[in-house]
C-alpha cells in the first residue's frame, strides 16, 4: 500500500481481501463481489490481485464483463490470475497486465521489478522484454519475426480455461510460463490444447520461466521440461522466443496482455504495446 501511495495512487483494499475459507481467500461470492465492485466503480482505474489467485477459476464466469468493456481498466496479476486475464480477453476484449501481485515477496520481487510494474501500469510506452541466455528456456529459441496479440500466461491456468474461458488463439502470440509442474503435467496439458484445436493459428510462442518444473525422482533424469516443450512447440512450426524473465522466477518482468506484440526470435526481443493509455 505504501509503495502504491508513493506512485501518487490512492489504493483501497477490498472488504474481503483478508478473508480465509479453506485454501481460498474467502468465499467465492465475496471474492467475486469485491472484484466486480472494483470493476464497476468509475473511480477505480486498476485492480491489483493480492495473491496468485487460487480459485480464480471458480469466479471467472461471474466477472461483470459488460461493466469492464464499458469502462476498461487493467487487472494486474499472474499465475492462477491467468484465468481472469483469459476470461477478460475472451469476453471483454480489454487489455490486462501480467505482473506481480500487491502482496509481493521481497525475496523474489525486488525494486527493479516494482519499477517495471509501475512503468507497465502507468506509462503509454511499449514494454520491451529481452531474452536472457541464462534462463533455461532460452534453449528453445528458434528464428523468425511475427506480430500478433499477446495472450496466455501460466500453462496450468491456460489448460484449465480450455473450452470456456480461453479466447481463440488464431493470430496470437502465445505466452507460456509455469510453476511446479512435472513432465507428465506439461505433456498432458499441451497435448490436450493441441488435439482440441486451441493452438491452431498461433503465430508465435513466447516462453517465460518454467520454475521448479522437471522429472519425478523415478523418471529418467536425462529428460527435462525443455525436452517436452520442444517436442510440442516444434509441431506448431512458428517462431519461438524462450529465455524471457516472465513468471515465477526472481524479478519478473511485467507485460501487457491483449495488446499487439512483436516477437523477434532473431533479435531476442518481445515488444508489447501498452495496456494503459
Secondary structure, DSSP 8 states (H G I E B T S, - for coil): -HHHHHTT------TTTT--BTTBSS-HHHHHHHHHHHHH-TT--EEE-SSS-TTHHHHGGG--HHHHHHS--EEEE-GGGHHHHHHHHHHT---EEE---TT--TTTS-HHHHHHHHHHHH--S-EEEEB-TTSGGGGG----EEEEEEEEEEHHHHHHHTTTT----TTEEEEEEEES-BHHHHHHHHHHHHHTTTTTT--EEEEEEEET-B--TTS-TT--HHHHHHHHHHHHTSEEE--B--SSSTT---EEESSEEEEETTTTEEEE--S--
